[in-house]
Amino acid sequence: MASKPGFLTDWPWKPLGSFKWVILTPWIAHSTYSFITKDQNERDIGYFLIFPYMMLRMLHDQAWITLSRHRTSKGKSRILDKGIEFEQVDRESNWDDQILLNGLLFYIGYMLVPEGSHLPIWKTDGVIITTLLHAGPVEFLYYWLHRALHHHFLYSRYHSHHHSSIVTEPITSVIHPFAEHIAYFVLFAIPLYTTVITRTASIASFAGYLAYIDFMNNMGHCNFEFIPTTLFSFFPFLKFLIYTPSFHSLHHTQFRTNYSLFMPIYDYVYGTMDKSSDKTYEMSLKREEGSVDVVHLTHLTTPESIYYLRLGFSSLASTPQSSKWYLYLLWPLTLWTSLMTWFYGKTFVLERNNFKMLNLQSWVIPRFHVQYFFKWQREALNKLIEEAILEAELRGVKVLTLGLLNQVTTMYKDDYDNLQSKLCSESKKNLVFPGSYTAKIWLVGDQINEAEQKKAPKGTLFIPFTQFPPKKLRKDCFYHTTPSMLAPSSLVNVHSCENWLPRRVMSAWRIAGILHALEKWDVNECGDAMFSIEKIWQASIHHGFRPLKINPLIKI
C-alpha cells in the first residue's frame, strides 16, 4: 500500500477476494456458447481465445516466478543479495489482478468496437505498426509518466506501493495501484486500437504484443542477469532498445535513474541513465553461486506439496501446507509431476537463507513420502541421497541435516521407553505411560490411528514428537505442530513455510544443523542419538530460537 493511498488505489473487485474471477463468467459463457453453436464461417476465434490466453499469461508469469526463485536461491548471476519476507509476498499476492483487468477490458472493447471482431490470424502491416508505435509514442509517454509518478505528490499516493519491493520478483512488475494500471492500459492500447481502426489488427499482433510486455516485465524484475555480453558486442545498438534485469534493478535501489519502460534509449537521451548500469550488469553476470555452510536435505511429502514449495505458487508457499479443494482441479499437472518423480529427478536447491555469518540452503529430493516405503525405490533413493551428500562435501558444506528421511517406526510402549531414555532425571517423572485414556495431553507419533484418537477425551492436546504430524481427525481436540521452534528475526530471506509449520517456524532437525555450524560442534548425530540435550537447548535459546507457545484455546 502507498504511504498516502490516493483515489482509485484499491481494485474494484477487492471485496470479492478469491472469487473475483466470477465477474468474467458472462463473457466466458457467451464466447464459448457462440463458438460452439455458430457455423464455422461465423465463429469469432479471437473472441473465444480471450480467456484461454489469459490463462496462458498466468502460466507464463508462474514459469518466471519458478525460474527466478530457483536461480536466486542458487546465487549464480544474482543481482541483489538482500532477501524478501512474508510482507512482500502478501503485498504481491494479487498479481493476477492485472490479467483480470486486461481480460475485462478486452471483452468490453469487443462489445463496443465492431472493428475488433473477426480478426485474422496474421497481418504483417499490423505487426509493423504495433512495433513502431510501441518504440515511439508508448515508450516516450511511459518514460515521462514514470518520471511524473516519482514526483512526491504521485509517488506517496500511488507509485510508492510498487517501490515497497527493493528486491524484486517477476510479479513485482505488475504490483501497482488500480489507477496506475488504468494509465498503463491506455498507453499500451495505443498500438492495439490504432491497428483496429486501420483494420490492420490480427490475433498474432494482439497476442504477440501482450506476450512481449509480459516477458519484458518479468525479465526486468527477475533479480538475476542472463543476457550475454556477446549480444551487445555483436549488436551494440541493442543496448538502447533492450534493457537488462540489472538495469531496472538499479531503478528500484536508486529510484531517480533508469526510468525507461523496456528501451533505455530515453534514459540516454534525457540523462537519467544510472552511471553504474554497465558495471552492475558485468558484475552480476560474473557472479558465482557462492559458498554454503549448512544444507538441509528434505523431500516432497504429498503430490500436492509441489504447489507449496517456494518454487511453486508463492501465495501457497507462504502458508502452512493443507488440503485445498481447488488444487484437485490441477490433477493433470499433479499426476504428470508425480509420474516424473517415479522415473526421473535430481536433487535441486529450494531456498537460501542467511543467519549471522552462515549461508544456509535447503535441498529437495524429488521423491514423495510414500515412495520411501517401496523396496524397488530404495536403490534410486539411496543414490539420490548419496549424490546430494557428495555434492555438499564437494562444495565445502560444514553441516548437512536430513529432514523427513529418518522415520520413527516404534509405537506404544516402545515409544515411551525411547522418549524416556532421552530425558534428564528431572523431566522423566513428567512422562507417564498411561494405563487409561483420561489424560488431556498426549505425546503421539504420526502412526496414531483414528480408533486411538477417538479414545482421547474432549479437549485433548496432541503433541507429536515425530517429523510427520498425525492426521487431524478430531474437531473437538487440539493439535500442536511437529518438533520445531520460532526462528529469530535475524534469520533473513524467510518467505515460505516449511511444510505444515507456521510462518517463520523451523523444524528441530533443521535448527540442529544451524546450531552445529554456529557452535562448531565436531560431532555427528545419527538417527535418534543426541550428544547433549542440555547443550543443544541452551544454544538454541542463546541464538534467538524460541519455543512455540501451546495455547489450548486455539486450534493450531
Beta strands, then each sheet from edge to edge (+ up, - down):
strand 1: 294-299
strand 2: 348-355
strand 3: 358-365
strand 4: 399-402
strand 5: 441-444
strand 6: 461-464
strand 7: 478-479
strand 8: 484-486
strand 9: 491-492
strand 10: 505-507
strand 11: 546-547
sheet 1: 4+ 1+ 3+ 2- 9+
sheet 2: 5+ 6+ 7+
sheet 3: 10+ 8- 11+
end
